[in-house]
């Protein structure tokens, strides 16, 4: 089989609905385009780019360019000339890749024009607009429309209908086989043709807002990053190995007889490891035909003396950061820190780690939407650190010393299939023991941890699953 055919097959694989497959494919395409004799691959890539009918597919292609070795990048003018479906986001991607601030001259022909007075938002669009893409698309447009008047949500529905009309039912069909699945499960694991239709309609709406409604370009750029973030550094972070200390599923009986104390005993065993203090984690424990379980751990800081047996606590709120965000930006960290501080029974309890959700992630890493990326609290590591995107982890460093690290891994991976549970992706955040001890001493706070067991089971090999949750007793380190 020729190299040309193999490369064409890889490009075709970008339409695969499973994000994990897209991620593997993208890295392989970028690897081939980074070779010394990559001219043929680059020509094939440009041809593929020119044939894209979705604005979102153009972003897929530019995301791959962001992974290519900078010494083998295709000339920017060539890339621009092959983009037939430009968007404000594609301009932002080209800026990020090439460092140039040249923009597409006009957006007046990159949308479907104003909707006629007779147009009405189709029945079911409200639900569809949150089932195939992140709900923040809908929420931001509705918020702007309600407060400032520009009919962005209305026009999004119009662009969606025009795309369906242009592309036909096959390209924009509803995926009925996932009708009963939880929204976050399949927006996190799957990317359908309907997802591309909605994302492209969203980007075309922003083109319309800038050219017809005179929305400031800066505002449109902020909204565009809801669609797919500009985070090539994170895109290059690869999976790590599951920490040995978390390989205990065969030694623990996860069943209806499990008690909060059983769960606390287990948590004590994994609180401290050779990698440091485990301050946050979320991962699958076991999977079989009739039973599945996941475990979430979160640590907290308190000024309470003695044990934490009387504190009922679990971090129940996620922090959504749709715009670009620098981990080492103290102002941003402070904002999150203030958000997560909450008094419980007149005792001050602070989260020791913040779970960043979801649109921090890249074109193909949306499974991490479900788990989240954990960032250590400034109370644990201070604010004078830098972030390093290393090959198999994100490192938080003070000078050359790693004071915390975040990793993710795949454990018997498969796409999400159980309501309320996740795929085989796991994440963990470790903080250096010495750093923790120093921080606790200076702040006069104590560190505790609590875990949550989510499990689904059924008595037969068919039928629905019964979902259950168990929260451990809080324990002190």
Buried (B, 14 or more C-beta within 10 A) or exposed (E): EEEEEEBBEBBEBBBBBBBBBBBBBBBBBBBBBBEEEBEEBBBBBBEBBBEBBBBBBBBBBBBBBBBBEEEBBBEBEEBBEBBEBBBBBBBBBBBBBBEEEEBBEEBEEBBBBEBEEEEEBEEEBBEBBBBBBBBBBBBBBBEBBEEEEBBBBBBBBBBBBBBBEEBEEEBBEBBEEBEEBBBBBBBBBBBBBBBBBBBBBBBBBBBBBBBBBEBEBEEBBBBBBBBBBBBBEBBBBEBBEBBEBBEEBEEBEBEEEBEBEBBBBBBBEBBBBEBBBBBBBBBBBBBEEEBBBBBBBBBBBBEBEEEBEEBEBBBEEEBBBBBBBEBEEBEBBEBBBEEBBBEEEEBEBBBBBBBBBBBBBBBBBBBBBBBBBBBBBBBBBBEEBEBBBBEBBBBBBBEEEBBBBBBBBBBEBEBBBBEBBBBBBBBBBBBBBEBBEBBBEEEEBBBBBBBBBBBBBEEEEEEEBEBBEBBBBBBBB
